[in-house]
Amino acid sequence: MIRPVETKDIPQITEIYNRYILNGVESFETEALTEERMGGRIAGIYPDFPYYVAEEEGRVVGFCYAHPWKERAAYANTLETTIYLRHGATRQGTGTALMEKLVDECRRRGFKALIACITGENEASIAFHRRLGFEQVSLFRSVGYKHGRWLDVVDMELLLC
């Protein structure tokens, strides 16, 4: 089931995201978040922008949201997307269902473009976004340093109209 985020989801969203922070390079954050901090982030996004969770048997297995890409007024119709799935919940259609819901809602609200910023070595995420119609529009080399190595960032764009 895919539904809008609720306050009760904060602990599970925090758990999912912190695993990526501490063990992966998908997020460029380096310190785990508290539930309080994650709750503040969610409150800063939802309900002004779409934020969804995928739930199976009462357990959050993934989340996605869109938020302003840049702060300048001229970028107001462009959003950045984020998606994370619980470890072991990938390649089951959950991510696709979440992102399709997010894209549809962004289109319904009249946004022009979505940007996905992806770690360059995250080939699965790049392929996932490509399957959804995103196209690579930039490559920034060695702009992030995490877990003892320099990482590239790929920007992918989906035009909604």
MARBAMI-997529 format. One record per atom (N, C-alpha, C): residue number from 1; residue in one letter; atom name; x, y, z. Coordinates in steps of 0.001 Angstrom, whole numbers, plus 500000, padded with zeros to 6 digits. Atoms other than C-alpha are relative to their C-alpha. Layout:
N
<NUM, a, CA, <X, Y, Z>>
...
//
This chain:
161
<1, m, N, <500834, 498820, 500000>>
<1, m, CA, <500000, 500000, 500000>>
<1, m, C, <500882, 501247, 500000>>
<2, i, N, <499278, 498725, 500049>>
<2, i, CA, <501297, 503433, 499081>>
<2, i, C, <499054, 501071, 500506>>
<3, r, N, <500822, 498976, 499391>>
<3, r, CA, <500026, 506342, 501122>>
<3, r, C, <500863, 501190, 500395>>
<4, p, N, <499230, 498861, 499520>>
<4, p, CA, <501029, 509820, 502283>>
<4, p, C, <500666, 499690, 501342>>
<5, v, N, <499250, 500187, 498758>>
<5, v, CA, <503563, 509956, 505104>>
<5, v, C, <499153, 500431, 501202>>
<6, e, N, <500652, 499657, 498738>>
<6, e, CA, <502288, 510075, 508691>>
<6, e, C, <501072, 500080, 501085>>
<7, t, N, <499058, 499838, 498883>>
<7, t, CA, <503980, 511006, 511964>>
<7, t, C, <500474, 498650, 500525>>
<8, k, N, <499646, 501325, 499483>>
<8, k, CA, <503938, 507351, 513025>>
<8, k, C, <501103, 499317, 499183>>
<9, d, N, <498996, 500603, 500882>>
<9, d, CA, <506294, 506547, 510099>>
<9, d, C, <501422, 500459, 500317>>
<10, i, N, <498679, 499397, 499782>>
<10, i, CA, <509178, 508667, 511403>>
<10, i, C, <501042, 498998, 500505>>
<11, p, N, <498962, 500947, 499551>>
<11, p, CA, <510961, 505887, 513368>>
<11, p, C, <500478, 499057, 498898>>
<12, q, N, <499600, 500945, 501046>>
<12, q, CA, <510918, 503473, 510419>>
<12, q, C, <500722, 500696, 498851>>
<13, i, N, <499308, 499240, 501041>>
<13, i, CA, <511890, 506133, 507868>>
<13, i, C, <501419, 500307, 500456>>
<14, t, N, <498673, 499702, 499437>>
<14, t, CA, <514777, 507128, 510135>>
<14, t, C, <500888, 498768, 499953>>
<15, e, N, <499239, 501259, 500024>>
<15, e, CA, <515881, 503509, 510439>>
<15, e, C, <500471, 499662, 498588>>
<16, i, N, <499653, 500310, 501398>>
<16, i, CA, <515800, 502942, 506669>>
<16, i, C, <501103, 500930, 499516>>
<17, y, N, <499039, 499016, 500510>>
<17, y, CA, <517671, 506150, 505887>>
<17, y, C, <501354, 499890, 500694>>
<18, n, N, <498728, 500094, 499271>>
<18, n, CA, <520293, 505744, 508612>>
<18, n, C, <500848, 498824, 499517>>
<19, r, N, <499227, 501122, 500539>>
<19, r, CA, <521291, 502376, 507155>>
<19, r, C, <500801, 500438, 498769>>
<20, y, N, <499300, 499482, 501184>>
<20, y, CA, <522180, 504152, 503906>>
<20, y, C, <501107, 500980, 500405>>
<21, i, N, <498984, 499050, 499542>>
<21, i, CA, <524035, 506912, 505756>>
<21, i, C, <501226, 499264, 500510>>
<22, l, N, <498893, 500661, 499310>>
<22, l, CA, <526149, 504527, 507808>>
<22, l, C, <500713, 498940, 499167>>
<23, n, N, <499428, 501151, 500712>>
<23, n, CA, <526728, 501704, 505318>>
<23, n, C, <500188, 500185, 498506>>
<24, g, N, <499956, 499865, 501454>>
<24, g, CA, <526434, 503087, 501814>>
<24, g, C, <500484, 501355, 499549>>
<25, v, N, <499615, 498726, 500595>>
<25, v, CA, <527238, 505905, 499471>>
<25, v, C, <498824, 500642, 499264>>
<26, e, N, <501174, 499444, 500651>>
<26, e, CA, <523698, 506581, 498272>>
<26, e, C, <499665, 501388, 500557>>
<27, s, N, <500163, 498686, 499366>>
<27, s, CA, <523477, 509475, 500732>>
<27, s, C, <501379, 500547, 500317>>
<28, f, N, <498711, 499389, 499673>>
<28, f, CA, <526316, 511930, 501185>>
<28, f, C, <500041, 500485, 501447>>
<29, e, N, <499933, 499712, 498575>>
<29, e, CA, <525384, 512451, 504825>>
<29, e, C, <500917, 498966, 500636>>
<30, t, N, <499038, 500908, 499356>>
<30, t, CA, <527895, 510900, 507202>>
<30, t, C, <499643, 499660, 501440>>
<31, e, N, <500409, 500276, 498623>>
<31, e, CA, <526147, 510959, 510591>>
<31, e, C, <498523, 499652, 500041>>
<32, a, N, <501384, 500446, 499884>>
<32, a, CA, <522961, 509119, 511518>>
<32, a, C, <499118, 501133, 500533>>
<33, l, N, <500970, 499010, 499551>>
<33, l, CA, <519859, 511220, 512077>>
<33, l, C, <499206, 499477, 501182>>
<34, t, N, <500934, 500357, 498945>>
<34, t, CA, <517709, 511241, 515173>>
<34, t, C, <498593, 500028, 499416>>
<35, e, N, <501391, 499956, 500440>>
<35, e, CA, <513988, 510678, 514838>>
<35, e, C, <499476, 501436, 500046>>
<36, e, N, <500433, 498610, 499897>>
<36, e, CA, <513468, 514267, 515953>>
<36, e, C, <500431, 500800, 498767>>
<37, r, N, <499502, 499267, 501171>>
<37, r, CA, <515634, 515606, 513154>>
<37, r, C, <499289, 499553, 498731>>
<38, m, N, <500726, 500501, 501172>>
<38, m, CA, <513980, 513354, 510579>>
<38, m, C, <498576, 500546, 500002>>
<39, g, N, <501350, 499446, 499910>>
<39, g, CA, <510576, 514492, 511819>>
<39, g, C, <499953, 501449, 499555>>
<40, g, N, <499921, 498606, 500428>>
<40, g, CA, <511634, 518096, 511313>>
<40, g, C, <500156, 500117, 498496>>
<41, r, N, <499823, 499983, 501469>>
<41, r, CA, <512749, 517345, 507776>>
<41, r, C, <498689, 499692, 499296>>
<42, i, N, <501277, 500374, 500618>>
<42, i, CA, <509476, 515649, 506939>>
<42, i, C, <499011, 501156, 500110>>
<43, a, N, <500920, 498872, 499797>>
<43, a, CA, <507506, 518557, 508411>>
<43, a, C, <500332, 501165, 499077>>
<44, g, N, <499597, 498941, 500914>>
<44, g, CA, <509505, 520910, 506185>>
<44, g, C, <499649, 499711, 498548>>
<45, i, N, <500334, 500405, 501372>>
<45, i, CA, <508426, 518972, 503079>>
<45, i, C, <498496, 499789, 499842>>
<46, y, N, <501404, 500388, 500102>>
<46, y, CA, <504964, 517555, 503678>>
<46, y, C, <499163, 500855, 500930>>
<47, p, N, <500804, 500315, 501171>>
<47, p, CA, <502205, 518659, 503012>>
<47, p, C, <500220, 500919, 498800>>
<48, d, N, <499785, 499094, 501134>>
<48, d, CA, <503611, 521379, 500730>>
<48, d, C, <500443, 499265, 498737>>
<49, f, N, <499513, 500805, 501119>>
<49, f, CA, <505219, 518725, 498535>>
<49, f, C, <499660, 498541, 500288>>
<50, p, N, <500394, 501391, 499796>>
<50, p, CA, <504381, 515050, 498000>>
<50, p, C, <501066, 499183, 500739>>
<51, y, N, <499132, 500884, 499212>>
<51, y, CA, <505849, 512513, 500439>>
<51, y, C, <499204, 498726, 500243>>
<52, y, N, <500725, 501265, 499917>>
<52, y, CA, <504827, 508853, 500261>>
<52, y, C, <500831, 498918, 500678>>
<53, v, N, <499367, 501205, 499474>>
<53, v, CA, <505574, 505633, 502082>>
<53, v, C, <499323, 498791, 499362>>
<54, a, N, <500545, 501299, 500402>>
<54, a, CA, <505126, 502067, 500914>>
<54, a, C, <499967, 499160, 501266>>
<55, e, N, <500197, 500762, 498772>>
<55, e, CA, <503751, 499893, 503662>>
<55, e, C, <499541, 498594, 499656>>
<56, e, N, <500413, 501398, 500146>>
<56, e, CA, <503468, 496119, 503832>>
<56, e, C, <499813, 499418, 501385>>
<57, e, N, <500332, 500604, 498706>>
<57, e, CA, <501747, 494479, 506794>>
<57, e, C, <500415, 500896, 501157>>
<58, g, N, <499719, 499056, 498932>>
<58, g, CA, <502149, 497613, 508903>>
<58, g, C, <501442, 500454, 500109>>
<59, r, N, <498572, 499669, 499978>>
<59, r, CA, <505852, 497984, 508113>>
<59, r, C, <500342, 500873, 498802>>
<60, v, N, <499559, 499139, 501083>>
<60, v, CA, <507325, 500823, 506083>>
<60, v, C, <501161, 499308, 499277>>
<61, v, N, <498950, 500664, 500780>>
<61, v, CA, <509377, 499264, 503275>>
<61, v, C, <500689, 500959, 499042>>
<62, g, N, <499363, 499006, 500850>>
<62, g, CA, <510209, 502448, 501405>>
<62, g, C, <499302, 501328, 500129>>
<63, f, N, <500588, 498667, 499994>>
<63, f, CA, <509623, 506148, 501093>>
<63, f, C, <500594, 500809, 498862>>
<64, c, N, <499518, 499090, 501023>>
<64, c, CA, <509940, 508839, 498475>>
<64, c, C, <499319, 501345, 500185>>
<65, y, N, <500569, 498663, 499901>>
<65, y, CA, <509364, 512543, 498266>>
<65, y, C, <500641, 500901, 498963>>
<66, a, N, <499456, 498961, 500868>>
<66, a, CA, <509911, 515639, 496186>>
<66, a, C, <500085, 501273, 500824>>
<67, h, N, <499785, 498745, 499280>>
<67, h, CA, <511236, 518945, 497473>>
<67, h, C, <500666, 500985, 499046>>
<68, p, N, <499397, 499024, 500915>>
<68, p, CA, <512515, 522190, 495964>>
<68, p, C, <501430, 499628, 499629>>
<69, w, N, <498659, 500322, 500486>>
<69, w, CA, <515581, 521609, 493824>>
<69, w, C, <500992, 501074, 500417>>
<70, k, N, <499177, 498857, 499609>>
<70, k, CA, <517011, 525063, 494468>>
<70, k, C, <499081, 501023, 500661>>
<71, e, N, <500804, 499031, 499268>>
<71, e, CA, <515873, 527976, 496597>>
<71, e, C, <499552, 501196, 499174>>
<72, r, N, <500339, 498823, 500784>>
<72, r, CA, <515740, 530696, 493923>>
<72, r, C, <498603, 499876, 499370>>
<73, a, N, <501382, 499980, 500485>>
<73, a, CA, <512262, 531708, 492743>>
<73, a, C, <499853, 499431, 498592>>
<74, a, N, <500096, 500472, 501382>>
<74, a, CA, <512999, 530872, 489114>>
<74, a, C, <499954, 498470, 499905>>
<75, y, N, <500012, 501468, 499990>>
<75, y, CA, <513380, 527198, 490073>>
<75, y, C, <498729, 499418, 500633>>
<76, a, N, <501166, 500427, 499232>>
<76, a, CA, <509964, 527009, 491774>>
<76, a, C, <499232, 498838, 499383>>
<77, n, N, <500736, 501081, 500649>>
<77, n, CA, <508581, 524560, 489218>>
<77, n, C, <500834, 498751, 499747>>
<78, t, N, <499116, 501160, 500111>>
<78, t, CA, <511487, 522121, 489454>>
<78, t, C, <500227, 499428, 501389>>
<79, l, N, <499826, 500671, 498721>>
<79, l, CA, <511694, 519579, 492255>>
<79, l, C, <501081, 498937, 499903>>
<80, e, N, <499063, 501114, 499889>>
<80, e, CA, <514332, 517112, 493394>>
<80, e, C, <499266, 498830, 500639>>
<81, t, N, <500642, 501195, 499453>>
<81, t, CA, <513214, 513558, 494085>>
<81, t, C, <500980, 499199, 500838>>
<82, t, N, <499214, 500879, 499136>>
<82, t, CA, <514421, 511160, 496751>>
<82, t, C, <499202, 498727, 500217>>
<83, i, N, <500644, 501276, 499713>>
<83, i, CA, <513658, 507477, 497211>>
<83, i, C, <500989, 499089, 500706>>
<84, y, N, <499208, 501002, 499285>>
<84, y, CA, <514954, 504892, 499672>>
<84, y, C, <499094, 498829, 500334>>
<85, l, N, <500729, 501219, 499666>>
<85, l, CA, <513855, 501297, 500197>>
<85, l, C, <500716, 499257, 501117>>
<86, r, N, <499438, 500832, 498931>>
<86, r, CA, <514350, 499052, 503195>>
<86, r, C, <500907, 498940, 499380>>
<87, h, N, <499095, 501045, 500469>>
<87, h, CA, <517248, 496630, 502783>>
<87, h, C, <499200, 498719, 499777>>
<88, g, N, <500718, 501223, 500333>>
<88, g, CA, <515894, 493531, 501063>>
<88, g, C, <498675, 500249, 499280>>
<89, a, N, <501280, 499694, 500640>>
<89, a, CA, <512879, 495350, 499567>>
<89, a, C, <500167, 500511, 498570>>
<90, t, N, <499773, 499520, 501364>>
<90, t, CA, <514491, 496243, 496244>>
<90, t, C, <499618, 498928, 498982>>
<91, r, N, <500308, 500868, 501145>>
<91, r, CA, <513596, 494753, 492861>>
<91, r, C, <498730, 499163, 500203>>
<92, q, N, <501286, 500666, 499794>>
<92, q, CA, <510061, 493880, 493940>>
<92, q, C, <498845, 500856, 499485>>
<93, g, N, <501028, 499118, 500538>>
<93, g, CA, <508214, 496726, 492216>>
<93, g, C, <499590, 501123, 500929>>
<94, t, N, <500380, 498976, 499029>>
<94, t, CA, <507893, 498847, 495358>>
<94, t, C, <500529, 501365, 499593>>
<95, g, N, <499404, 498735, 500405>>
<95, g, CA, <510274, 501546, 494153>>
<95, g, C, <499297, 500590, 498793>>
<96, t, N, <500702, 499531, 501189>>
<96, t, CA, <508549, 501769, 490794>>
<96, t, C, <498632, 500550, 500369>>
<97, a, N, <501326, 499541, 499590>>
<97, a, CA, <505130, 502055, 492414>>
<97, a, C, <500085, 501325, 500757>>
<98, l, N, <499812, 498748, 499262>>
<98, l, CA, <506372, 504759, 494794>>
<98, l, C, <500293, 501163, 499056>>
<99, m, N, <499599, 498913, 500892>>
<99, m, CA, <508032, 506805, 492071>>
<99, m, C, <498906, 500356, 498996>>
<100, e, N, <501095, 499694, 500920>>
<100, e, CA, <505112, 506486, 489667>>
<100, e, C, <498941, 500847, 500695>>
<101, k, N, <500940, 499200, 499220>>
<101, k, CA, <502824, 507824, 492405>>
<101, k, C, <500532, 501420, 500182>>
<102, l, N, <499380, 498694, 499799>>
<102, l, CA, <505260, 510667, 493101>>
<102, l, C, <499983, 500827, 498716>>
<103, v, N, <499971, 499299, 501292>>
<103, v, CA, <505665, 511586, 489427>>
<103, v, C, <498592, 500454, 499619>>
<104, d, N, <501380, 499645, 500337>>
<104, d, CA, <501906, 511516, 488868>>
<104, d, C, <499517, 501187, 500826>>
<105, e, N, <500437, 498902, 499134>>
<105, e, CA, <501302, 513792, 491855>>
<105, e, C, <500715, 501304, 499661>>
<106, c, N, <499270, 498793, 500407>>
<106, c, CA, <504025, 516234, 490802>>
<106, c, C, <499433, 500561, 498705>>
<107, r, N, <500613, 499567, 501265>>
<107, r, CA, <502517, 516350, 487323>>
<107, r, C, <498622, 500615, 500271>>
<108, r, N, <501335, 499488, 499671>>
<108, r, CA, <499016, 516845, 488777>>
<108, r, C, <500076, 501390, 500623>>
<109, r, N, <499833, 498702, 499346>>
<109, r, CA, <500294, 519776, 490848>>
<109, r, C, <500614, 501054, 499076>>
<110, g, N, <499543, 499033, 500990>>
<110, g, CA, <501712, 521410, 487726>>
<110, g, C, <501486, 500295, 499999>>
<111, f, N, <498554, 499787, 500048>>
<111, f, CA, <505449, 521064, 488283>>
<111, f, C, <500530, 499662, 498612>>
<112, k, N, <499449, 500122, 501356>>
<112, k, CA, <507644, 521222, 485166>>
<112, k, C, <501021, 498876, 499866>>
<113, a, N, <498890, 500956, 500127>>
<113, a, CA, <510658, 519028, 485915>>
<113, a, C, <500345, 499394, 501356>>
<114, l, N, <499484, 500689, 498817>>
<114, l, CA, <512027, 516508, 488393>>
<114, l, C, <501472, 499688, 499766>>
<115, i, N, <498570, 500291, 500048>>
<115, i, CA, <515723, 516082, 489149>>
<115, i, C, <500312, 498923, 501035>>
<116, a, N, <499504, 501025, 499083>>
<116, a, CA, <517277, 512975, 490709>>
<116, a, C, <501518, 500113, 500043>>
<117, c, N, <498544, 499921, 499810>>
<117, c, CA, <520801, 513396, 492118>>
<117, c, C, <500456, 498648, 500539>>
<118, i, N, <499662, 501390, 499699>>
<118, i, CA, <522433, 509966, 492202>>
<118, i, C, <501507, 499829, 500039>>
<119, t, N, <498580, 500323, 499948>>
<119, t, CA, <525843, 508742, 493275>>
<119, t, C, <500374, 499246, 498724>>
<120, g, N, <499614, 500532, 501297>>
<120, g, CA, <527680, 507886, 490073>>
<120, g, C, <500162, 498493, 499937>>
<121, e, N, <499804, 501453, 500019>>
<121, e, CA, <528493, 504323, 491069>>
<121, e, C, <498726, 499224, 500313>>
<122, n, N, <501266, 500660, 499697>>
<122, n, CA, <524865, 503576, 491960>>
<122, n, C, <499285, 499666, 498692>>
<123, e, N, <500501, 500371, 501318>>
<123, e, CA, <524201, 501906, 488634>>
<123, e, C, <498558, 499513, 500042>>
<124, a, N, <501378, 500488, 499894>>
<124, a, CA, <520986, 500279, 489875>>
<124, a, C, <499023, 501170, 500044>>
<125, s, N, <500885, 498837, 499914>>
<125, s, CA, <519449, 503647, 490739>>
<125, s, C, <499957, 500764, 498678>>
<126, i, N, <499957, 499333, 501302>>
<126, i, CA, <520583, 505180, 487459>>
<126, i, C, <499115, 499243, 499002>>
<127, a, N, <500819, 500820, 500902>>
<127, a, CA, <519005, 502289, 485531>>
<127, a, C, <498520, 500093, 500376>>
<128, f, N, <501373, 499872, 499514>>
<128, f, CA, <515860, 502518, 487684>>
<128, f, C, <499377, 501303, 499500>>
<129, h, N, <500521, 498701, 500447>>
<129, h, CA, <515421, 506213, 486930>>
<129, h, C, <499875, 500059, 498473>>
<130, r, N, <500078, 500031, 501470>>
<130, r, CA, <516147, 505641, 483238>>
<130, r, C, <498734, 499257, 499557>>
<131, r, N, <501219, 500750, 500336>>
<131, r, CA, <513349, 503059, 483135>>
<131, r, C, <498745, 500848, 500226>>
<132, l, N, <501135, 499125, 499716>>
<132, l, CA, <511021, 505722, 484566>>
<132, l, C, <499935, 501204, 499057>>
<133, g, N, <500002, 498918, 500972>>
<133, g, CA, <511919, 508112, 481749>>
<133, g, C, <500952, 501141, 500304>>
<134, f, N, <499005, 498982, 499688>>
<134, f, CA, <514612, 510190, 483458>>
<134, f, C, <501177, 499864, 499032>>
<135, e, N, <498812, 499994, 500856>>
<135, e, CA, <517593, 511181, 481299>>
<135, e, C, <501144, 500663, 500738>>
<136, q, N, <498829, 499391, 499371>>
<136, q, CA, <521110, 511920, 482492>>
<136, q, C, <500296, 501346, 499348>>
<137, v, N, <499732, 498659, 500519>>
<137, v, CA, <521821, 515630, 482164>>
<137, v, C, <501307, 500589, 500528>>
<138, s, N, <498714, 499501, 499517>>
<138, s, CA, <525038, 516040, 484143>>
<138, s, C, <500772, 498892, 500693>>
<139, l, N, <499109, 500866, 499243>>
<139, l, CA, <528005, 514301, 485708>>
<139, l, C, <501015, 500902, 500694>>
<140, f, N, <499027, 499253, 499204>>
<140, f, CA, <529969, 515915, 488506>>
<140, f, C, <500999, 498989, 500554>>
<141, r, N, <498960, 500963, 499616>>
<141, r, CA, <533257, 514120, 489110>>
<141, r, C, <500606, 500333, 501363>>
<142, s, N, <499299, 499921, 498707>>
<142, s, CA, <534674, 513498, 492583>>
<142, s, C, <499548, 501180, 500856>>
<143, v, N, <500510, 498879, 499212>>
<143, v, CA, <532409, 515972, 494373>>
<143, v, C, <499629, 499629, 501429>>
<144, g, N, <500303, 500449, 498640>>
<144, g, CA, <531707, 513874, 497466>>
<144, g, C, <501050, 499029, 500484>>
<145, y, N, <499011, 500906, 499420>>
<145, y, CA, <534056, 512080, 499822>>
<145, y, C, <499348, 499252, 501159>>
<146, k, N, <500645, 500805, 498969>>
<146, k, CA, <532695, 509205, 501885>>
<146, k, C, <500613, 498611, 500011>>
<147, h, N, <499438, 501344, 499822>>
<147, h, CA, <534007, 505926, 503246>>
<147, h, C, <501350, 499847, 499312>>
<148, g, N, <498637, 500068, 500499>>
<148, g, CA, <537533, 506770, 502131>>
<148, g, C, <500175, 500122, 498502>>
<149, r, N, <499824, 499852, 501446>>
<149, r, CA, <536848, 507494, 498484>>
<149, r, C, <499183, 501175, 499464>>
<150, w, N, <500668, 498906, 500684>>
<150, w, CA, <535805, 510247, 496105>>
<150, w, C, <498890, 499438, 499134>>
<151, l, N, <501179, 500493, 500697>>
<151, l, CA, <532383, 509901, 494526>>
<151, l, C, <499472, 501027, 499001>>
<152, d, N, <500628, 499167, 501015>>
<152, d, CA, <530756, 511257, 491398>>
<152, d, C, <498501, 500138, 500304>>
<153, v, N, <501449, 499824, 499921>>
<153, v, CA, <527194, 512569, 491186>>
<153, v, C, <499451, 500174, 498590>>
<154, v, N, <500710, 499925, 501260>>
<154, v, CA, <524880, 512088, 488229>>
<154, v, C, <498664, 500682, 500270>>
<155, d, N, <501333, 499405, 499943>>
<155, d, CA, <521869, 514345, 487749>>
<155, d, C, <499188, 499443, 498845>>
<156, m, N, <500913, 500489, 501006>>
<156, m, CA, <518919, 512860, 485912>>
<156, m, C, <498737, 500839, 500068>>
<157, e, N, <501148, 499104, 500076>>
<157, e, CA, <515918, 514852, 484742>>
<157, e, C, <498832, 499310, 499303>>
<158, l, N, <501234, 500420, 500647>>
<158, l, CA, <512318, 514031, 483911>>
<158, l, C, <499150, 501241, 499798>>
<159, l, N, <500897, 498879, 500302>>
<159, l, CA, <510278, 516711, 482141>>
<159, l, C, <498558, 499501, 500070>>
<160, l, N, <501370, 500454, 499732>>
<160, l, CA, <506656, 516473, 483228>>
<160, l, C, <498988, 500513, 498991>>
<161, c, N, <500935, 499473, 500997>>
<161, c, CA, <505059, 518576, 480503>>
<161, c, C, <500768, 500600, 498846>>
//
